[in-house]
Amino acid sequence: MAEPVAADLQRYRAGYALKAEKVSTVVQPSLIDYAKERGVDLIQIDLNKPLTEQGPFNCIIHKVYTQEWKKMLAELTAKHPDVAILDPPELIEPLHSRVSMLNVVTLLEIPLEKETVGIPKQVVLEESSQDDDRDQALDLKFPLIAKPLLANGNLGSHELCLVFDHDGLKTLSKPLVLQEFVNHGGVIFKVYVAGQRVTCVKRKSLPDVPEDKLGTLKGTLPFSLISSIIVQENSHHDGISEEERNVEKAEMPSEILTEELARALREATGLNLFNVDVIRDANDSRRYLVVDINYCPGYAKLPSYESFFTDFLLDLASK
């Protein structure tokens, strides 16, 4: 890594290594320009060149999981131990399994007076499981969400579906996680974390499954088809659909809940960059459930994300 020149010492240099298709979800030109004005230089890392020959860097943000990249990070850390790695690969890896990802939530101690935070009831069907082992699912109440066990960003890791009966279970490929579907008003809360910075937004989610629909729905249904089959699309005079109206009127979780959840997860995982998908039980407004945790998510979807992310980098610089 080249030695910093005098001008570099007054600026904070953040290298970023992202797959080509992920760059625009985290580091847009607007962020580069905004950060530059505030003394932070965002520098794209060339994955085809040795990392130790690039830079200098004060920190490295990455979402690359190859063995070659891990080797490059280790070599850089050995040569420049003062460079902050956001985040170390060994701390990210538990988020690649939908089991270890959520298990950490069950161990959290979050001081809340009224609300509770947990996870939906779930079981794991391993690849080596026999058909009889599917009886584990008998302890769960249909409908179920079937998720691939791995959540490492590969195409197959996003192929989720709803399962309505035991015949549907027989068609699924293992390994997978079966999770009870909890009606939640068709709204999901996404808590974005960047170090000490926390913000929450609400988004459209899977619609509730009414009891009278359960008797007519059979087998499995991909997430992409659920809304069109379960929800009768009704648009109001202003052109807003019923689903969008649900999001609009949904009350946000308290700031105490989102801040405490982010803090507890940050301390438990050691990670700086992640987001948490949270739902609120439609039958108990005080019950919140974590359904997913994603590493280095698409921060660019946030309003005013340039200041949110730059402030995080400035926090690092101040340390």
N, C-alpha and C positions, 0 to 999 in steps of 0.2 A: 504494500500500500504506500502510495506516495506520501511524503511528509507534508503537513499543512503549511501553506505560506501565511504571511502575516494577516492578509485580508481574510483568510479562512477562519482564523482564530476568533473573529468577532461574529461569526455566523454559526448557526447550528445546521449541520449537514446530515440529512436523513436519506439513506439509500433505501430503495424499495425494489423487491423482487416478487413479481406477480406474473402469473400466466397471462398471455396476451389478451385473452378474452375477459380477464378480471381487472385489468388496469383501469378501465373506464368506470368501474363500480367503486373504486377507492380513490384513485389519483386522477382527477380530471384537471384540465388546463386551468380552470377557475381556482382550484385548490393550490396548484403550483404558483400561480400569480399572487394569490392572497398571502400564502405563506412567505413568499419571497419578500413581499413588502414589509413583513414583520420579522425579518431576519432569519428565516428558515429556508434552506435550499433542499428541495426534493429532487433526488438524483436517481434515475432509473438504472438498475444493475443489469449488466449484460451477462446472462446465464451461460454464455458460451466462452467466457473468459474467466481466468482465475480471479476469485474475489479479492485475494490479497494484492492483486495488481490494480485494483480499482479504488476509488475514494480520493481523499480520506473521508471516513464516515464517523459521525458521533453515535448514530444508532442505525439499525437495519430493521425494516418492516418487511415481512415476507409471508407468502402463502404458497410455498413450493414444498413438496413432500418427497422428492426423490432422494435416493441414497447419495447421489453425487452432490446434491445441494447440502445435505447434512454434513458431508465431508468438508465442503468448502467453508461452511460456518465454523466447524471445529478448528480448521486451520487458521481462520481469521481470529477466532477467540484466543488461540494459543499465542498468536503473534501480537494481537492488540486486545488484551483482556478488558480494556476500558470501554470498548465499543458495546453499547447496549443492544442485545438481540431481542427483538419484539416479535414473537416470544420464543424461548428455547423449544426446539422440536419435541423434547421429551415431555414438556408440559402441555403441548398441544395434542399429543397423541391420544389421551383419554377421550377427547371430543370426537374421535373418529369412530367410536363405538357408541351406539345408542343405548347401551347398557351402562357402561362406565360414565357416560355423559350425564345421565340423570341420577345415577346412584349418589353422586356427590351432593345433590340437592337434598336427599333424605338425611344427610348428616349435618346440614346447616342449622345453626342456632340464630334465628332472626327475631329480635325483640319487637313484637307487634302486639298491640293491645286488643284489637278486634279481629284482624284478618289472620288467616293461616296460609302458608305456602307449602305445597307438596308436589307430588307427581301423580299422574293417573296410575291405576293399578295395571300391572303389565307382567308378561312372562316372555321368556326367550325360548325359541325352538332352534336348537343347534342343527347343523347339517347332518350330524351322526344320529339324530333322534329317530327312533322308530315311529311308525304311525300311531302306536299306542300312546306315545308321549304327547300327542296332540290333546290328550285328555286333560293336560295342564290347563288348556284353554277353557275347560268346563268351569273353572273357578272364576272366569271373567264373564261379564254380561255383554251380550251382543247389543249394538254393533261394535265391532272391533276395528282398530286401525292397524293395518299390517305394514311394517316398515322394514326395509333391508337393515341388517345388523350394522353394516358399515355405513358411516356418514362422512366419507372422505372427499366429497366433491365430485366423484366420478358420476357419469351419467346415470348408472343404475341405482345410485344411492338416493335418487329423488323419485323413484317409482313407488309411490304409496297408494294404498287403496283401502276402501272400507269393506269389511267382511260382515255379512248379515246372518250367516248360518254355518252349520258344521260342514255342509257340502262345499261351501266356499272355502273353508279351511283346507280341504283336500286338494285344492287346485294350486296352492301356494308353494313357491320354491323356498327352501331353507338355505342358510340360516336367516332368521327374521325375528323381529320383536312384535308381539301382539299387545296392543294397548287398548284399554277400554276407552270408547269414544264418550266424551262428556259434552252434553249440550252446553253451549256457551254464547248463545245469542248471535252467532255468526261473526264474532269480532275477536281478533287476536291482538294482544298488546306486545309490541316489540321494544324491548329495553336495550338500548345501545350503550356500550361501555367502552371508553377509551381512557385508561388509567383512572384518575379520580373524576373524570367527566362522565356524566350519566344523563341520558335523555330517553324519553318514552314516546312512541307514536302508536296510533291504532290503525289497523288495517282490516280489510274484509277477510273472513276465514270461511271454513266449511259451515254450511247452514245447519241449524238444529234438525234432528231427525225425530219427527213427531211419532208418538206411540202408534197411531193408526197407520202410519207408513211402514212400520216394521213388519207388519203381517204381509205386506205385498212385495217387499224387496227381498230378493234371493241372491245367493252366490256372492260375488264380489263386484265392486264398482270403483274404477280408477278415480282419483281425486278430480281429474279434469272434467268428469261427467256428472259429478254429484249435484252441483247446483242446478243444472238443467233438468234433472230428473226429480229432485226433491222439492225445489222451489218453483213455484209458479211466478214467473217474472211479472211484477206489477210496477209500472212506471207512474209516478205522480205527474201532475200537470207541469211541474218544473223539469221533467225529464229524468229525475233521480229515481233509480230503482229501489225496491224495498230493501235489498241487501245494502245498498249504499246508505239508505236512510238509517238502517240499524247501526252502521258505523258512526254516522253523524251524531246520533243521539246517545251513543254509549258513553258512560261516565269513565273517565280515566282512573287508573289506580292511584292511590295517594302517593305523593312524592316520598313520604317516609318509606312506603313499601318498596318502591323502585330503587331508592337510594340504598336501603338496607339489604335488599336482595343482591344488588350489584356489588356492594361492599363484601358481603359474605362470600359470594362466588369468587370475587377477585382474590380474597385471602385464601380460600380453600384450594383454588386451582393454580394460583401464582401468575395468572394471565392478565394482560393489559387490554387486549383487543378482542372483544367478543360481543355477541348480542344474545338475548334470552327471549324466547317466545313464550308468552304467558297467556293463559285463558282464565276467565272467571266463570265458575260453575253457575249455569242459568238457574239452578234450584237453590243456590246458597251464595248470595252476593259477597259473603265474607271469605269464601274458599277460592284461592287462586292456585293454579296448577302450571308448573313448568313443563312444556312439552318438547322443547328443543333448545339446544345451545349451539351456536355457530361461531367458528373462529374467523376473525377478520372479515366481517360481513360487508355488504354493500353500503358503506356509510354515505355514498353519494345520493342515496334516496332520501336522506334527512333534509329537512329545511335548514338553511344556513349551515350546511355541513362544513363549509370551508372554515368558519370560525371555530366550530366544535372541534375539528381535528387539529387545526393549527394551535389552539389553546392547549391541547394535550401535548403536542410537540414542544411548546414553550415551557410547559410544566417540566418536561424531561430536561430541557436546556438549563432551567433554573437549578436543577439538582447537580 
